[in-house]
Amino acid sequence: MYLNEVKNVLIDVLHLGEAGARLDADSPLLGSLPELDSMAVVTLIGALEEHFGIAIDDDDISASTFETLGSLAAFVAQKAA
């Protein structure tokens, strides 16, 4: 359920356009998407918080959270639960 919504937020924040449409759960994010730099991560976190009505603490975030689209979606699902 969360995968497509997280994907859409990611596409919007990073302005991925058509390239974003090809992302799936196994698509690597951090280190693989040049658009996903440290400032974009901060912006993305804010957008996810707003979209899903969740609060994400700095301590919650690790590199593994942003490893793949699937890991990011699972993180959001866990925070929203």
URQUI-V861044 format. One line per field, one symbol per residue. ss: DSSP state (H for helix, E for strand, C for the rest). phi: phi as a letter, one per 20 degrees, with the letter a starting at -180 (. if undefined). psi: psi as a letter, one per 20 degrees, with the letter a starting at -180 (. if undefined). A space follows every 10 residues. Layout:
ss=???
phi=???
psi=???
This chain:
ss=CHHHHHHHHH HHHHCCCHHH HCCCCCCECC CCCCCCCHHH HHHHHHHHHH HHCCCCCHHH CCHHHHCEHH HHHHHHHHHH C
phi=.fgfffgfff fffelelfgf fefcgeffdf nddgfeefff ffffffffgf fdmdddegff ecgfgdfcff fffffffffe f
psi=ghghggghgg gggilhchhh hipahjpqfp ihohhmahhh gggggghggg gikrpoqhii prhhhjgrhg hghhgggghi .
